[in-house]
Amino acid sequence: MILDHIENLAFDPGDQDYLYEAQMTLGRLSRGLFWLNDAVTAAELQSRIAAQRENVVVGVVEGILKDLPIQWLSCAFQWYGVSIYNYVRLAGWLATRDKNQAINYVNRVIPKIATYRHKIAAHFAITYPKGDNDADLVSSLMTGIVFAHGYLRAGALSEIVKDASGNDVESANKTSWSMTKTHENMKARFWPNGPLPAYSSIRIGPGATRTLKIDWED
Protein backbone atom coordinates (compact mmCIF):
# COMPACT_ATOMS: atom_id res chain seq x y z
CA MET A 1 0.00 0.00 0.00
CA ILE A 2 1.38 3.43 -0.97
CA LEU A 3 1.10 5.73 2.04
CA ASP A 4 2.69 8.89 0.63
CA HIS A 5 2.80 9.44 -3.13
CA ILE A 6 5.22 12.38 -2.85
CA GLU A 7 7.83 10.76 -0.61
CA ASN A 8 7.07 7.26 -1.94
CA LEU A 9 6.38 5.75 1.47
CA ALA A 10 4.67 2.37 1.60
CA PHE A 11 3.84 -0.46 3.95
CA ASP A 12 2.72 -4.07 3.66
CA PRO A 13 0.11 -5.19 6.22
CA GLY A 14 1.05 -8.79 5.55
CA ASP A 15 -0.88 -11.21 7.73
CA GLN A 16 -0.97 -8.96 10.80
CA ASP A 17 -4.60 -8.42 11.74
CA TYR A 18 -3.96 -5.15 13.56
CA LEU A 19 -2.17 -3.72 10.52
CA TYR A 20 -5.19 -4.52 8.37
CA GLU A 21 -7.25 -2.53 10.85
CA ALA A 22 -4.72 0.31 10.63
CA GLN A 23 -5.29 0.29 6.87
CA MET A 24 -9.05 0.46 7.42
CA THR A 25 -8.56 3.30 9.91
CA LEU A 26 -6.70 5.28 7.25
CA GLY A 27 -9.59 4.62 4.88
CA ARG A 28 -12.23 5.79 7.35
CA LEU A 29 -10.21 8.88 8.24
CA SER A 30 -9.69 9.75 4.57
CA ARG A 31 -13.40 9.52 3.84
CA GLY A 32 -14.30 11.59 6.87
CA LEU A 33 -11.76 14.23 5.86
CA PHE A 34 -13.19 14.38 2.34
CA TRP A 35 -16.68 14.78 3.79
CA LEU A 36 -15.62 17.65 6.05
CA ASN A 37 -13.76 19.37 3.23
CA ASP A 38 -16.73 19.08 0.87
CA ALA A 39 -19.02 20.71 3.44
CA VAL A 40 -16.56 23.51 4.21
CA THR A 41 -15.94 24.07 0.49
CA ALA A 42 -19.66 24.82 0.04
CA ALA A 43 -19.62 27.31 2.91
CA GLU A 44 -16.44 28.89 1.58
CA LEU A 45 -18.00 29.36 -1.85
CA GLN A 46 -20.98 31.07 -0.21
CA SER A 47 -18.69 33.43 1.68
CA ARG A 48 -16.57 34.09 -1.42
CA ILE A 49 -19.63 35.07 -3.45
CA ALA A 50 -20.78 37.40 -0.66
CA ALA A 51 -17.30 38.90 -0.39
CA GLN A 52 -17.17 39.63 -4.11
CA ARG A 53 -20.62 41.18 -4.00
CA GLU A 54 -19.73 43.43 -1.05
CA ASN A 55 -16.08 44.00 -2.00
CA VAL A 56 -14.78 42.45 1.23
CA VAL A 57 -11.24 41.08 1.60
CA VAL A 58 -11.30 40.10 5.28
CA GLY A 59 -14.34 39.19 7.36
CA VAL A 60 -14.14 38.43 11.07
CA VAL A 61 -17.66 38.66 12.52
CA GLU A 62 -21.15 39.12 11.06
CA GLY A 63 -21.14 40.76 7.61
CA ILE A 64 -20.41 38.16 4.94
CA LEU A 65 -20.19 35.51 7.69
CA LYS A 66 -23.57 36.11 9.29
CA ASP A 67 -25.41 33.45 7.28
CA LEU A 68 -22.74 30.77 7.75
CA PRO A 69 -22.96 28.09 10.49
CA ILE A 70 -19.91 29.49 12.28
CA GLN A 71 -20.43 27.23 15.28
CA TRP A 72 -20.39 24.16 13.02
CA LEU A 73 -17.41 25.48 11.04
CA SER A 74 -15.48 25.98 14.28
CA CYS A 75 -16.05 22.32 15.16
CA ALA A 76 -15.40 21.14 11.59
CA PHE A 77 -11.95 22.73 11.52
CA GLN A 78 -11.12 21.20 14.89
CA TRP A 79 -12.36 17.77 13.75
CA TYR A 80 -10.34 18.03 10.55
CA GLY A 81 -7.25 19.22 12.41
CA VAL A 82 -7.32 16.35 14.90
CA SER A 83 -8.18 13.76 12.24
CA ILE A 84 -5.54 14.80 9.70
CA TYR A 85 -2.97 14.84 12.52
CA ASN A 86 -3.96 11.26 13.41
CA TYR A 87 -3.83 10.24 9.75
CA VAL A 88 -0.38 11.68 9.10
CA ARG A 89 1.09 10.37 12.33
CA LEU A 90 -0.28 6.87 11.73
CA ALA A 91 1.01 6.91 8.14
CA GLY A 92 4.42 8.00 9.39
CA TRP A 93 4.44 5.23 11.98
CA LEU A 94 3.33 2.55 9.53
CA ALA A 95 6.15 3.56 7.17
CA THR A 96 8.86 3.58 9.84
CA ARG A 97 7.46 1.74 12.92
CA ASP A 98 9.24 4.41 14.94
CA LYS A 99 7.32 6.89 17.11
CA ASN A 100 9.92 9.64 16.87
CA GLN A 101 10.15 9.42 13.10
CA ALA A 102 6.35 9.48 12.95
CA ILE A 103 6.26 12.74 14.92
CA ASN A 104 9.02 14.23 12.76
CA TYR A 105 6.98 13.28 9.69
CA VAL A 106 3.93 15.10 11.09
CA ASN A 107 5.96 18.22 11.81
CA ARG A 108 7.34 18.17 8.28
CA VAL A 109 4.06 17.52 6.45
CA ILE A 110 1.55 19.59 8.48
CA PRO A 111 3.54 21.86 10.83
CA LYS A 112 0.88 24.55 11.29
CA ILE A 113 -1.92 22.07 11.79
CA ALA A 114 0.21 20.19 14.31
CA THR A 115 0.50 23.42 16.31
CA TYR A 116 -3.22 24.13 15.84
CA ARG A 117 -3.98 20.63 17.09
CA HIS A 118 -1.77 20.98 20.16
CA LYS A 119 -2.89 24.49 21.11
CA ILE A 120 -6.56 24.55 20.08
CA ALA A 121 -8.17 21.44 18.60
CA ALA A 122 -7.01 18.72 21.02
CA HIS A 123 -7.14 21.05 24.02
CA PHE A 124 -6.97 24.79 24.49
CA ALA A 125 -3.52 26.05 25.47
CA ILE A 126 -5.03 28.03 28.33
CA THR A 127 -6.13 24.77 29.99
CA TYR A 128 -2.69 23.16 29.64
CA PRO A 129 0.00 25.81 29.15
CA LYS A 130 3.28 24.56 27.75
CA GLY A 131 5.75 27.21 26.70
CA ASP A 132 2.94 29.63 25.83
CA ASN A 133 2.91 33.36 26.43
CA ASP A 134 -0.15 35.27 27.68
CA ALA A 135 -1.26 36.10 24.15
CA ASP A 136 -1.08 32.42 23.19
CA LEU A 137 -3.29 31.48 26.13
CA VAL A 138 -5.98 34.08 25.43
CA SER A 139 -5.90 33.46 21.69
CA SER A 140 -6.38 29.71 22.11
CA LEU A 141 -10.01 30.42 23.00
CA MET A 142 -10.64 32.45 19.85
CA THR A 143 -12.06 29.61 17.78
CA GLY A 144 -14.13 31.70 15.40
CA ILE A 145 -13.60 31.09 11.68
CA VAL A 146 -12.61 34.11 9.62
CA PHE A 147 -12.67 34.86 5.89
CA ALA A 148 -9.41 36.16 4.45
CA HIS A 149 -8.51 36.67 0.79
CA GLY A 150 -10.97 34.13 -0.57
CA TYR A 151 -10.63 31.40 2.05
CA LEU A 152 -12.18 30.42 5.36
CA ARG A 153 -9.44 30.05 7.93
CA ALA A 154 -9.09 28.69 11.45
CA GLY A 155 -6.51 29.92 13.94
CA ALA A 156 -6.21 33.22 12.06
CA LEU A 157 -7.49 35.47 14.84
CA SER A 158 -5.33 36.24 17.86
CA GLU A 159 -5.18 38.93 20.51
CA ILE A 160 -2.31 41.27 21.33
CA VAL A 161 -2.02 41.69 25.10
CA LYS A 162 0.06 43.95 27.34
CA ASP A 163 2.76 42.63 29.63
CA ALA A 164 3.57 44.04 33.09
CA SER A 165 5.66 46.78 31.50
CA GLY A 166 2.93 47.80 29.08
CA ASN A 167 4.61 46.26 26.06
CA ASP A 168 2.63 44.47 23.36
CA VAL A 169 2.83 40.69 23.42
CA GLU A 170 1.72 38.79 20.31
CA SER A 171 0.93 35.09 20.02
CA ALA A 172 3.99 33.04 19.17
CA ASN A 173 1.87 30.12 17.94
CA LYS A 174 1.32 30.25 14.19
CA THR A 175 -1.94 28.36 13.73
CA SER A 176 -3.70 30.01 10.77
CA TRP A 177 -4.71 27.52 8.06
CA SER A 178 -7.21 26.92 5.28
CA MET A 179 -8.94 23.56 5.16
CA THR A 180 -9.56 23.64 1.42
CA LYS A 181 -5.95 24.55 0.60
CA THR A 182 -4.68 21.93 3.03
CA HIS A 183 -6.96 19.26 1.61
CA GLU A 184 -5.72 19.86 -1.93
CA ASN A 185 -2.15 19.34 -0.70
CA MET A 186 -3.15 16.22 1.22
CA LYS A 187 -4.94 14.80 -1.82
CA ALA A 188 -1.78 15.08 -3.90
CA ARG A 189 0.26 13.41 -1.17
CA PHE A 190 -2.09 10.73 0.16
CA TRP A 191 -5.18 10.35 -2.06
CA PRO A 192 -4.45 11.19 -5.72
CA ASN A 193 -7.11 8.65 -6.72
CA GLY A 194 -9.70 9.72 -4.15
CA PRO A 195 -10.39 8.53 -0.59
CA LEU A 196 -9.14 5.10 0.39
CA PRO A 197 -11.35 2.01 0.69
CA ALA A 198 -12.79 1.59 4.16
CA TYR A 199 -14.97 -0.96 5.84
CA SER A 200 -16.43 -1.45 9.27
CA SER A 201 -14.71 -4.77 9.75
CA ILE A 202 -12.39 -6.70 12.01
CA ARG A 203 -9.89 -9.13 10.52
CA ILE A 204 -9.22 -12.49 12.10
CA GLY A 205 -6.62 -14.39 10.13
CA PRO A 206 -6.66 -18.14 9.47
CA GLY A 207 -5.88 -20.08 12.62
CA ALA A 208 -5.82 -16.89 14.72
CA THR A 209 -7.78 -16.24 17.89
CA ARG A 210 -8.68 -12.76 19.07
CA THR A 211 -10.50 -11.80 22.26
CA LEU A 212 -12.64 -8.69 21.90
CA LYS A 213 -14.74 -6.80 24.41
CA ILE A 214 -17.58 -4.29 24.03
CA ASP A 215 -18.55 -1.88 26.79
CA TRP A 216 -21.54 0.44 26.92
CA GLU A 217 -23.30 2.70 29.37
CA ASP A 218 -26.89 1.95 30.38
C-alpha positions in Angstrom: 0.0 0.0 0.0 1.4 3.4 -1.0 1.1 5.7 2.0 2.7 8.9 0.6 2.8 9.4 -3.1 5.2 12.4 -2.9 7.8 10.8 -0.6 7.1 7.3 -1.9 6.4 5.8 1.5 4.7 2.4 1.6 3.8 -0.5 4.0 2.7 -4.1 3.7 0.1 -5.2 6.2 1.0 -8.8 5.5 -0.9 -11.2 7.7 -1.0 -9.0 10.8 -4.6 -8.4 11.7 -4.0 -5.1 13.6 -2.2 -3.7 10.5 -5.2 -4.5 8.4 -7.2 -2.5 10.8 -4.7 0.3 10.6 -5.3 0.3 6.9 -9.1 0.5 7.4 -8.6 3.3 9.9 -6.7 5.3 7.2 -9.6 4.6 4.9 -12.2 5.8 7.3 -10.2 8.9 8.2 -9.7 9.8 4.6 -13.4 9.5 3.8 -14.3 11.6 6.9 -11.8 14.2 5.9 -13.2 14.4 2.3 -16.7 14.8 3.8 -15.6 17.6 6.1 -13.8 19.4 3.2 -16.7 19.1 0.9 -19.0 20.7 3.4 -16.6 23.5 4.2 -15.9 24.1 0.5 -19.7 24.8 0.0 -19.6 27.3 2.9 -16.4 28.9 1.6 -18.0 29.4 -1.8 -21.0 31.1 -0.2 -18.7 33.4 1.7 -16.6 34.1 -1.4 -19.6 35.1 -3.5 -20.8 37.4 -0.7 -17.3 38.9 -0.4 -17.2 39.6 -4.1 -20.6 41.2 -4.0 -19.7 43.4 -1.0 -16.1 44.0 -2.0 -14.8 42.4 1.2 -11.2 41.1 1.6 -11.3 40.1 5.3 -14.3 39.2 7.4 -14.1 38.4 11.1 -17.7 38.7 12.5 -21.1 39.1 11.1 -21.1 40.8 7.6 -20.4 38.2 4.9 -20.2 35.5 7.7 -23.6 36.1 9.3 -25.4 33.4 7.3 -22.7 30.8 7.7 -23.0 28.1 10.5 -19.9 29.5 12.3 -20.4 27.2 15.3 -20.4 24.2 13.0 -17.4 25.5 11.0 -15.5 26.0 14.3 -16.0 22.3 15.2 -15.4 21.1 11.6 -11.9 22.7 11.5 -11.1 21.2 14.9 -12.4 17.8 13.8 -10.3 18.0 10.5 -7.2 19.2 12.4 -7.3 16.3 14.9 -8.2 13.8 12.2 -5.5 14.8 9.7 -3.0 14.8 12.5 -4.0 11.3 13.4 -3.8 10.2 9.7 -0.4 11.7 9.1 1.1 10.4 12.3 -0.3 6.9 11.7 1.0 6.9 8.1 4.4 8.0 9.4 4.4 5.2 12.0 3.3 2.6 9.5 6.1 3.6 7.2 8.9 3.6 9.8 7.5 1.7 12.9 9.2 4.4 14.9 7.3 6.9 17.1 9.9 9.6 16.9 10.1 9.4 13.1 6.3 9.5 12.9 6.3 12.7 14.9 9.0 14.2 12.8 7.0 13.3 9.7 3.9 15.1 11.1 6.0 18.2 11.8 7.3 18.2 8.3 4.1 17.5 6.4 1.6 19.6 8.5 3.5 21.9 10.8 0.9 24.6 11.3 -1.9 22.1 11.8 0.2 20.2 14.3 0.5 23.4 16.3 -3.2 24.1 15.8 -4.0 20.6 17.1 -1.8 21.0 20.2 -2.9 24.5 21.1 -6.6 24.6 20.1 -8.2 21.4 18.6 -7.0 18.7 21.0 -7.1 21.1 24.0 -7.0 24.8 24.5 -3.5 26.1 25.5 -5.0 28.0 28.3 -6.1 24.8 30.0 -2.7 23.2 29.6 0.0 25.8 29.1 3.3 24.6 27.8 5.7 27.2 26.7 2.9 29.6 25.8 2.9 33.4 26.4 -0.1 35.3 27.7 -1.3 36.1 24.1 -1.1 32.4 23.2 -3.3 31.5 26.1 -6.0 34.1 25.4 -5.9 33.5 21.7 -6.4 29.7 22.1 -10.0 30.4 23.0 -10.6 32.5 19.8 -12.1 29.6 17.8 -14.1 31.7 15.4 -13.6 31.1 11.7 -12.6 34.1 9.6 -12.7 34.9 5.9 -9.4 36.2 4.4 -8.5 36.7 0.8 -11.0 34.1 -0.6 -10.6 31.4 2.1 -12.2 30.4 5.4 -9.4 30.1 7.9 -9.1 28.7 11.4 -6.5 29.9 13.9 -6.2 33.2 12.1 -7.5 35.5 14.8 -5.3 36.2 17.9 -5.2 38.9 20.5 -2.3 41.3 21.3 -2.0 41.7 25.1 0.1 44.0 27.3 2.8 42.6 29.6 3.6 44.0 33.1 5.7 46.8 31.5 2.9 47.8 29.1 4.6 46.3 26.1 2.6 44.5 23.4 2.8 40.7 23.4 1.7 38.8 20.3 0.9 35.1 20.0 4.0 33.0 19.2 1.9 30.1 17.9 1.3 30.3 14.2 -1.9 28.4 13.7 -3.7 30.0 10.8 -4.7 27.5 8.1 -7.2 26.9 5.3 -8.9 23.6 5.2 -9.6 23.6 1.4 -5.9 24.5 0.6 -4.7 21.9 3.0 -7.0 19.3 1.6 -5.7 19.9 -1.9 -2.1 19.3 -0.7 -3.2 16.2 1.2 -4.9 14.8 -1.8 -1.8 15.1 -3.9 0.3 13.4 -1.2 -2.1 10.7 0.2 -5.2 10.3 -2.1 -4.5 11.2 -5.7 -7.1 8.7 -6.7 -9.7 9.7 -4.1 -10.4 8.5 -0.6 -9.1 5.1 0.4 -11.4 2.0 0.7 -12.8 1.6 4.2 -15.0 -1.0 5.8 -16.4 -1.5 9.3 -14.7 -4.8 9.7 -12.4 -6.7 12.0 -9.9 -9.1 10.5 -9.2 -12.5 12.1 -6.6 -14.4 10.1 -6.7 -18.1 9.5 -5.9 -20.1 12.6 -5.8 -16.9 14.7 -7.8 -16.2 17.9 -8.7 -12.8 19.1 -10.5 -11.8 22.3 -12.6 -8.7 21.9 -14.7 -6.8 24.4 -17.6 -4.3 24.0 -18.6 -1.9 26.8 -21.5 0.4 26.9 -23.3 2.7 29.4 -26.9 1.9 30.4 
